[in-house]
């Protein structure tokens, strides 16, 4: 599995007195599994405003305020200062070796649901929705198949949506006019699967009809229970 977005670890040091705060943020960023592209960004701020920043890719400090520019010039011309901050890249690699397997290599399979939606004023289900819930990591691909061949039109997908609990969800909508004999499927590709998961759409029973059947069956079971309870009560009263 690979990342399409950078993975970052942060270390923040904050000191403050009398309402004034100074902070140093160390950000280690990776995207490749072998950590060959590790990047260290060290930002020094005063009251949330970044004054000076070191970027290991550039190999130097950059100033963003008048005093920051002065210190950047001073430190960039000091080989020992540059060497000391550059060596912190090894710390980034150390944290990457620990954190990468714990975060990136962990995966949770998505729960997939395929359903139909009716547009207002329409008598037939002309929009299919394929949803994937509670998966990790967020990299995922949802596509549609017609008779086993990928469809490139009439489909719109949302971005991966964060649930707020480290898991994600995504929804794909397909404008669909039913045709006799064809098979429409939703295909989900995710790092937790050994192969793509394919869910076939069954147009024989619409979702609204499924709900009606479920309610009807529940009512029938409830009626049987009530009737049985009444019969038992009647027999006990008769014996008395």
Rosetta silent file (secondary structure, phi, psi, omega in degrees, C-alpha in Angstrom):
SEQUENCE: XXXXXXXXXXXXXXXXXXXXXXXXXXXXXXXXXXXXXXXXXXXXXXXXXXXXXXXXXXXXXXXXXXXXXXXXXXXXXXXXXXXXXXXXXXXXXXXXXXXXXXXXXXXXXXXXXXXXXXXXXXXXXXXXXXXXXXXXXXXXXXXXXXXXXXXXXXXXXXXXXXXXXXXXXXXXXXXXXXXXXXXXXXXXXXXXXXXXXXXXXXXXXXXXXXXXXXXXXXXXXXXXXXXXXXXXXXXXXXXX
SCORE:     score description
SCORE:     0.000 S_00000001
   1 L     0.000  147.251 -178.698    0.000    0.000    0.000 S_00000001
   2 L  -130.933  162.534  178.277    1.234    3.524   -0.709 S_00000001
   3 L   -96.201  140.878  172.266    0.373    7.043    0.364 S_00000001
   4 L  -105.156   -8.150  176.280   -1.020    9.640   -2.026 S_00000001
   5 L  -129.459  148.319 -177.635   -0.884   12.342    0.645 S_00000001
   6 L   -62.844  147.495  173.166    2.025   13.125    2.992 S_00000001
   7 E  -106.039  130.727 -174.362    2.137   11.582    6.436 S_00000001
   8 E  -128.025  146.510  170.612    3.391   13.953    9.154 S_00000001
   9 E  -119.388  144.200 -175.715    4.512   13.765   12.761 S_00000001
  10 E  -125.739  142.427  169.527    4.667   16.868   14.941 S_00000001
  11 E  -129.899  123.673 -176.448    6.600   17.896   18.032 S_00000001
  12 E  -119.713  129.001  175.082    5.664   21.266   19.552 S_00000001
  13 E  -115.097  126.346 -175.713    7.604   23.113   22.247 S_00000001
  14 E  -130.229  133.950  172.250    5.874   26.126   23.816 S_00000001
  15 E  -130.990  150.510 -178.833    7.045   28.605   26.439 S_00000001
  16 E  -162.943  145.147  174.605    5.235   31.715   27.623 S_00000001
  17 E  -145.068  141.244  174.575    5.205   34.483   30.217 S_00000001
  18 L    53.612   37.379  175.886    2.920   37.461   30.777 S_00000001
  19 L    84.647    0.711  178.327    0.722   36.651   27.788 S_00000001
  20 E  -108.537  134.175 -174.707    3.610   36.263   25.292 S_00000001
  21 E  -127.790  134.036  173.248    4.249   32.847   23.766 S_00000001
  22 E  -116.336  138.314 -178.029    7.157   31.444   21.786 S_00000001
  23 E  -139.122  150.822  175.050    6.857   28.061   20.090 S_00000001
  24 E  -125.965  123.163 -178.830    9.000   25.715   18.014 S_00000001
  25 E  -112.044  120.226  174.417    7.252   23.240   15.718 S_00000001
  26 E  -102.512  118.892 -179.133    9.157   20.267   14.318 S_00000001
  27 E  -118.754  120.082  176.888    7.275   18.672   11.415 S_00000001
  28 E  -105.779  122.064 -174.885    8.514   15.438    9.838 S_00000001
  29 E  -120.804  137.066 -179.639    6.823   14.641    6.522 S_00000001
  30 E  -136.066  158.929  168.684    6.994   11.421    4.458 S_00000001
  31 L  -140.865  -23.558  178.593    5.245    9.941    1.440 S_00000001
  32 L   -97.243  150.023 -176.115    7.398    6.953    0.441 S_00000001
  33 L   -67.469  -29.746 -177.803    7.506    3.726    2.438 S_00000001
  34 L   -86.973    4.370  176.917   11.330    3.621    2.568 S_00000001
  35 L    62.103   22.533 -179.299   11.477    7.141    4.093 S_00000001
  36 L   -73.577  -17.969 -177.312   13.832    8.263    1.336 S_00000001
  37 L  -109.898   26.184 -178.204   11.907   11.514    0.867 S_00000001
  38 L   -59.828  139.770  179.829   11.738   12.542    4.536 S_00000001
  39 E  -132.267  132.013  176.823   11.497   16.302    5.012 S_00000001
  40 E  -106.766  129.373  173.840   12.031   18.273    8.215 S_00000001
  41 E  -124.937  118.767  179.726   10.414   21.670    8.671 S_00000001
  42 E  -112.008  115.767 -177.123   11.261   23.550   11.860 S_00000001
  43 E  -113.975  128.188  177.216    9.146   26.669   12.445 S_00000001
  44 E  -109.489  123.288 -173.376    9.860   29.201   15.210 S_00000001
  45 E  -125.772  155.856  173.246    6.937   31.452   16.103 S_00000001
  46 E  -129.137  119.584 -175.205    6.138   34.289   18.451 S_00000001
  47 L    50.525   48.705  175.103    2.480   34.697   19.444 S_00000001
  48 L    72.869   -3.125  177.921    1.439   32.343   16.606 S_00000001
  49 E   -97.577  122.646 -178.661    3.278   34.356   13.926 S_00000001
  50 E   -69.332  124.355  179.917    6.069   32.404   12.201 S_00000001
  51 E   -94.696  -43.955 -175.714    9.326   34.361   12.473 S_00000001
  52 E  -150.194  148.934 -175.814   11.825   31.938   10.947 S_00000001
  53 E  -144.747  138.884  173.882   11.696   28.477    9.407 S_00000001
  54 E  -108.184  134.278  178.370   14.191   25.773    8.425 S_00000001
  55 E  -123.931  118.452 -176.460   13.389   23.424    5.536 S_00000001
  56 L   -66.190  -26.241  177.451   15.663   20.403    5.072 S_00000001
  57 L   -67.636  -40.500  176.641   14.763   20.202    1.367 S_00000001
  58 L   -78.452  -28.719  179.613   16.049   23.752    0.847 S_00000001
  59 L    75.858   24.619 -179.065   18.853   23.182    3.353 S_00000001
  60 E  -158.669  169.922  176.263   18.596   26.656    4.876 S_00000001
  61 E   -88.566  151.899  173.764   16.606   29.010    7.080 S_00000001
  62 E  -128.900  135.106  178.108   14.031   31.466    5.775 S_00000001
  63 E  -100.417  142.896 -178.657   12.924   34.601    7.602 S_00000001
  64 L  -118.618   -4.271  173.970    9.362   35.921    7.464 S_00000001
  65 L  -132.448  174.570 -178.089    9.746   39.034    9.613 S_00000001
  66 H   -59.621  -47.431  179.187   12.417   41.682    9.902 S_00000001
  67 H   -71.587  -30.806  177.287   14.097   40.009   12.854 S_00000001
  68 H   -64.480  -39.817  177.965   13.520   36.586   11.283 S_00000001
  69 H   -64.220  -38.664  179.677   15.402   37.620    8.146 S_00000001
  70 H   -63.778  -46.395 -179.994   18.327   38.815   10.298 S_00000001
  71 H   -68.973  -35.554  177.535   18.559   35.527   12.172 S_00000001
  72 H   -61.006  -44.343  178.734   18.144   33.472    8.984 S_00000001
  73 H   -63.062  -40.919 -178.898   21.090   35.289    7.429 S_00000001
  74 H   -66.052  -47.220 -176.263   23.139   34.787   10.608 S_00000001
  75 H   -73.862  -32.842  178.527   22.396   31.075   10.981 S_00000001
  76 H   -66.219  -22.299  179.470   22.742   30.262    7.257 S_00000001
  77 L   -98.147   13.103  176.362   26.305   31.557    7.443 S_00000001
  78 L  -116.606  101.588 -175.986   27.140   29.367   10.432 S_00000001
  79 H   -55.618  -37.361 -178.779   28.075   25.835    9.215 S_00000001
  80 H   -67.535  -39.923  179.379   27.703   24.294   12.695 S_00000001
  81 H   -63.592  -43.916  178.309   24.180   25.690   13.144 S_00000001
  82 H   -65.302  -39.147 -179.312   23.111   24.330    9.747 S_00000001
  83 H   -65.764  -41.101 -178.871   24.756   20.967   10.464 S_00000001
  84 H   -63.497  -46.280 -178.289   23.013   20.638   13.849 S_00000001
  85 H   -70.918  -34.287 -179.955   19.523   21.348   12.486 S_00000001
  86 H   -67.340  -32.493 -179.909   20.116   19.166    9.397 S_00000001
  87 L   -67.614  -16.917  177.849   21.050   16.199   11.595 S_00000001
  88 L   -68.323  -12.691  174.631   17.543   16.269   13.073 S_00000001
  89 H   -59.764  -33.006  177.589   16.378   14.604    9.840 S_00000001
  90 H   -64.387  -32.727  175.471   17.705   11.389   11.388 S_00000001
  91 H   -65.171  -40.567  176.853   15.271   11.924   14.272 S_00000001
  92 H   -59.344  -43.503  179.739   12.475   12.179   11.691 S_00000001
  93 H   -64.350  -37.304  178.790   13.549    8.881   10.174 S_00000001
  94 H   -62.258  -47.813  178.750   13.584    7.280   13.628 S_00000001
  95 H   -66.270  -32.895  177.942   10.007    8.391   14.333 S_00000001
  96 H   -65.269  -40.939  178.606    9.005    7.331   10.827 S_00000001
  97 H   -63.304  -30.644  178.748   10.304    3.797   11.370 S_00000001
  98 H   -82.356  -47.434 -171.769    8.190    3.596   14.528 S_00000001
  99 H   -81.479  -31.321 -176.586    5.068    5.403   13.365 S_00000001
 100 H   -57.737  -51.849  179.620    4.776    4.290    9.751 S_00000001
 101 H   -63.651  -34.832 -176.888    3.899    0.632   10.518 S_00000001
 102 H   -70.520  -28.937 -175.799    1.577    1.667   13.359 S_00000001
 103 H  -105.438  -55.181 -172.722   -0.396    4.122   11.192 S_00000001
 104 L   -74.695  -40.823 -175.939    0.022    3.375    7.507 S_00000001
 105 L   -77.602   -9.417  175.847    0.217   -0.415    7.626 S_00000001
 106 L   -84.779  133.465 -179.072   -2.923   -0.606    9.751 S_00000001
 107 L  -140.624  148.893  177.706   -6.086   -0.878    7.674 S_00000001
 108 E  -126.505  127.794 -177.022   -9.803   -1.309    8.332 S_00000001
 109 L   -68.088  139.238  177.526  -12.105   -2.737    5.665 S_00000001
 110 L   -74.766  148.014  170.086  -14.946   -0.481    4.512 S_00000001
 111 E   -90.179  125.578 -171.848  -18.574   -1.409    5.013 S_00000001
 112 E  -110.915  135.556  178.039  -20.228   -1.155    1.594 S_00000001
 113 E  -134.275  130.088  178.550  -23.878   -0.412    0.866 S_00000001
 114 E  -117.375  122.736 -176.051  -25.504   -0.207   -2.563 S_00000001
 115 E  -143.926  167.818  178.429  -28.972    1.334   -2.767 S_00000001
 116 E  -109.941  153.979  175.903  -31.314    3.182   -5.127 S_00000001
 117 E  -130.563  142.307  178.176  -32.800    6.642   -4.815 S_00000001
 118 L  -101.807  132.667  174.196  -35.871    8.048   -6.514 S_00000001
 119 L   -77.352  151.055 -178.129  -35.894   11.566   -7.849 S_00000001
 120 L   -60.161  128.052  179.133  -38.879   13.708   -6.988 S_00000001
 121 L    86.279    0.951 -179.525  -41.674   13.127   -9.495 S_00000001
 122 L  -106.066  141.194 -178.711  -40.039   10.007  -10.932 S_00000001
 123 L   -93.186   -8.116 -177.605  -41.646    6.573  -10.741 S_00000001
 124 L  -124.343  148.289  178.661  -38.442    4.570  -11.308 S_00000001
 125 L   -72.531  105.335 -176.135  -35.146    4.444   -9.353 S_00000001
 126 L  -110.657    8.493  174.232  -32.814    6.337  -11.653 S_00000001
 127 E  -131.376  123.182  174.827  -29.972    7.102   -9.203 S_00000001
 128 E  -102.797  140.551 -179.208  -27.830    4.393   -7.608 S_00000001
 129 E  -123.431  123.209  176.360  -25.702    5.228   -4.574 S_00000001
 130 E  -110.117  118.713 -176.234  -22.669    3.183   -3.565 S_00000001
 131 E  -119.161  139.212  174.306  -21.399    4.081   -0.081 S_00000001
 132 E  -120.564  127.730 -174.744  -18.326    2.903    1.793 S_00000001
 133 E  -120.372  154.515  166.892  -18.228    3.517    5.549 S_00000001
 134 E    52.499   52.381  178.346  -15.765    3.271    8.451 S_00000001
 135 E  -116.909  160.249  176.854  -12.579    2.489    6.531 S_00000001
 136 E  -154.278  139.505   -1.645   -8.923    3.377    7.087 S_00000001
 137 L   -74.842 -176.614 -171.037   -6.701    4.678    5.578 S_00000001
 138 L   -77.536  -17.234 -178.804   -8.579    7.243    3.508 S_00000001
 139 L   -66.185  118.820 -176.760   -7.128    6.260    0.104 S_00000001
 140 E  -155.037  156.196  177.201   -9.962    4.493   -1.723 S_00000001
 141 E  -135.263  126.844  177.857  -11.441    4.216   -5.215 S_00000001
 142 E  -117.596  125.590 -179.726  -15.112    3.670   -6.037 S_00000001
 143 E  -138.901  169.045 -176.060  -16.119    2.948   -9.648 S_00000001
 144 E  -117.583  145.582  179.315  -19.069    1.496  -11.555 S_00000001
 145 E  -122.842  138.764  170.711  -19.267   -1.503  -13.895 S_00000001
 146 E  -116.972  113.916 -176.663  -21.802   -2.308  -16.596 S_00000001
 147 L    53.005   40.191  176.033  -21.695   -6.009  -17.496 S_00000001
 148 L    85.494   -4.528 -178.972  -18.177   -6.182  -16.038 S_00000001
 149 E  -108.757  138.579 -175.267  -16.824   -3.168  -17.958 S_00000001
 150 E   -68.797  138.135  178.045  -15.941    0.086  -16.225 S_00000001
 151 E   -99.850  135.645 -176.364  -18.223    3.063  -16.805 S_00000001
 152 L  -109.166   -2.807 -176.364  -16.614    6.493  -17.172 S_00000001
 153 L  -126.124  165.217  174.171  -19.693    8.700  -17.380 S_00000001
 154 L    66.123   14.941  179.275  -22.778    9.644  -15.334 S_00000001
 155 E  -120.319  137.260  178.457  -21.031    8.969  -12.015 S_00000001
 156 E  -131.744  129.525 -179.641  -20.168   11.543   -9.347 S_00000001
 157 E  -117.977  146.631  173.370  -18.217   10.755   -6.169 S_00000001
 158 L   -78.939  167.160  169.945  -17.683   12.768   -3.013 S_00000001
 159 L   -72.516  165.752  173.912  -14.250   13.290   -1.509 S_00000001
 160 L   -65.043  125.191 -175.992  -13.218   11.017    1.342 S_00000001
 161 E  -104.528  126.943 -179.797  -15.102   12.395    4.345 S_00000001
 162 E   -77.096  132.807  177.802  -13.572   12.165    7.815 S_00000001
 163 L   -79.511  -17.357 -175.760  -15.868   10.768   10.498 S_00000001
 164 L    93.284    1.783 -179.854  -13.859   12.434   13.247 S_00000001
 165 L  -128.852   30.391 -179.462  -12.793    9.088   14.750 S_00000001
 166 L    78.743   -4.717  178.524   -9.896    8.231   12.378 S_00000001
 167 L  -105.413  165.678 -175.045  -12.297    6.523    9.967 S_00000001
 168 E  -132.082  166.724  173.767  -13.649    7.769    6.638 S_00000001
 169 E  -143.929  157.165  179.035  -16.649    7.444    4.327 S_00000001
 170 E  -149.616  149.823 -177.873  -17.294    8.080    0.639 S_00000001
 171 E  -135.264  133.695  178.271  -20.395    8.087   -1.578 S_00000001
 172 E  -122.252  130.561 -177.889  -20.679    7.642   -5.341 S_00000001
 173 E  -110.811  135.056  179.416  -23.858    8.465   -7.306 S_00000001
 174 E  -124.771  121.359  172.414  -24.701    6.957  -10.693 S_00000001
 175 E   -74.781  122.048 -168.749  -27.477    8.226  -12.949 S_00000001
 176 L  -139.706  126.438  172.851  -28.963    5.002  -14.210 S_00000001
 177 L  -106.396  112.828 -175.733  -31.792    4.066  -16.531 S_00000001
 178 L   -57.859  136.610  175.255  -32.583    0.357  -16.075 S_00000001
 179 L  -127.653  141.203 -176.044  -32.197   -1.807  -19.165 S_00000001
 180 L   -63.353  130.966  172.725  -33.334   -5.387  -19.473 S_00000001
 181 L    88.159  -11.758 -178.035  -30.623   -8.009  -19.084 S_00000001
 182 L   -91.966  156.750 -178.875  -27.711   -5.764  -18.068 S_00000001
 183 L  -118.741  123.929  178.257  -25.812   -5.961  -14.790 S_00000001
 184 E  -106.759  132.718 -177.303  -24.704   -2.855  -12.883 S_00000001
 185 E  -134.354  153.113  172.861  -22.060   -3.242  -10.176 S_00000001
 186 E  -107.426  129.297 -179.202  -20.162   -1.055   -7.753 S_00000001
 187 E  -114.790  126.956 -178.883  -16.435   -1.782   -7.430 S_00000001
 188 E  -117.924  126.235  178.051  -14.469   -0.642   -4.374 S_00000001
 189 E  -114.257  125.821 -177.400  -10.670   -0.747   -4.246 S_00000001
 190 E  -149.535  153.693 -177.029   -8.963   -0.291   -0.880 S_00000001
 191 L   -62.821  -19.375  179.927   -5.676   -1.247    0.751 S_00000001
 192 L   -81.731   -9.374  179.727   -7.479   -3.594    3.157 S_00000001
 193 L   -99.261  141.186  172.439   -8.687   -5.786    0.246 S_00000001
 194 L   -74.678  -25.986  176.994   -6.572   -8.397   -1.496 S_00000001
 195 L  -148.941  160.781 -178.445   -8.671   -7.750   -4.600 S_00000001
 196 L   -57.051  141.770  176.147  -11.391   -5.242   -5.554 S_00000001
 197 E   -92.620  124.767 -177.560  -14.757   -5.768   -3.861 S_00000001
 198 E  -116.929  123.709  179.360  -17.621   -5.909   -6.382 S_00000001
 199 E  -113.716  122.501  179.992  -21.259   -5.504   -5.306 S_00000001
 200 E   -88.187  139.910  177.563  -23.966   -6.240   -7.903 S_00000001
 201 L   -82.678  129.765  178.344  -27.152   -4.201   -7.977 S_00000001
 202 L  -106.669  102.625 -176.175  -30.330   -6.280   -7.655 S_00000001
 203 L   -82.137    1.476 -174.298  -33.203   -4.339   -9.251 S_00000001
 204 L   -65.458  -34.899  178.997  -35.786   -7.041   -8.496 S_00000001
 205 L  -130.522  120.331  178.958  -36.827   -5.402   -5.222 S_00000001
 206 L   -72.188  163.068 -178.322  -36.469   -1.667   -4.658 S_00000001
 207 H   -64.359  -36.959  179.025  -35.327   -0.356   -1.309 S_00000001
 208 H   -64.947  -39.372  177.530  -38.752    1.088   -0.538 S_00000001
 209 H   -67.626  -35.675  176.833  -40.342   -2.306   -1.223 S_00000001
 210 H   -61.246  -42.363  179.399  -37.731   -3.972    0.981 S_00000001
 211 H   -63.984  -41.289  179.073  -38.692   -1.612    3.782 S_00000001
 212 H   -62.978  -41.519  179.132  -42.395   -2.347    3.250 S_00000001
 213 H   -64.059  -43.387 -179.664  -41.714   -6.091    3.335 S_00000001
 214 H   -61.720  -43.018  178.872  -39.620   -5.754    6.491 S_00000001
 215 H   -64.742  -41.123  179.745  -42.367   -3.738    8.198 S_00000001
 216 H   -63.606  -43.327  178.674  -45.006   -6.242    7.056 S_00000001
 217 H   -64.337  -41.606  178.861  -43.021   -9.209    8.342 S_00000001
 218 H   -61.588  -41.709  178.442  -42.430   -7.436   11.662 S_00000001
 219 H   -64.485  -38.842  179.376  -46.160   -6.747   11.953 S_00000001
 220 H   -64.646  -44.816  179.485  -46.987  -10.369   11.176 S_00000001
 221 H   -62.460  -43.187  179.365  -44.562  -11.664   13.824 S_00000001
 222 H   -62.518  -39.665  178.631  -45.923   -9.197   16.371 S_00000001
 223 H   -63.160  -41.122  178.836  -49.473  -10.306   15.559 S_00000001
 224 H   -63.402  -41.792 -179.761  -48.554  -13.973   16.066 S_00000001
 225 H   -63.427  -44.148 -179.834  -46.943  -13.172   19.430 S_00000001
 226 H   -64.270  -42.028  179.519  -50.004  -11.226   20.592 S_00000001
 227 H   -63.586  -41.633  179.826  -52.344  -13.995   19.423 S_00000001
 228 H   -64.832  -41.703  179.250  -50.262  -16.660   21.197 S_00000001
 229 H   -63.938  -39.505  178.760  -50.218  -14.616   24.398 S_00000001
 230 H   -65.321  -39.333  179.873  -53.993  -14.169   24.193 S_00000001
 231 H   -65.271  -43.176  178.757  -54.529  -17.890   23.659 S_00000001
 232 H   -62.041  -43.593  179.445  -52.358  -18.783   26.659 S_00000001
 233 H   -62.749  -40.097 -179.177  -54.227  -16.268   28.833 S_00000001
 234 H   -64.286  -41.918 -179.150  -57.584  -17.643   27.639 S_00000001
 235 H   -66.542  -39.394  178.590  -56.599  -21.239   28.513 S_00000001
 236 H   -64.479  -42.376  178.870  -55.427  -20.238   31.988 S_00000001
 237 H   -63.997  -36.847 -178.695  -58.684  -18.383   32.670 S_00000001
 238 H   -66.333  -40.613  178.697  -60.688  -21.351   31.420 S_00000001
 239 H   -64.357  -38.425  178.959  -58.877  -23.719   33.804 S_00000001
 240 L   -66.769    0.000    0.000  -59.557  -21.371   36.701 S_00000001
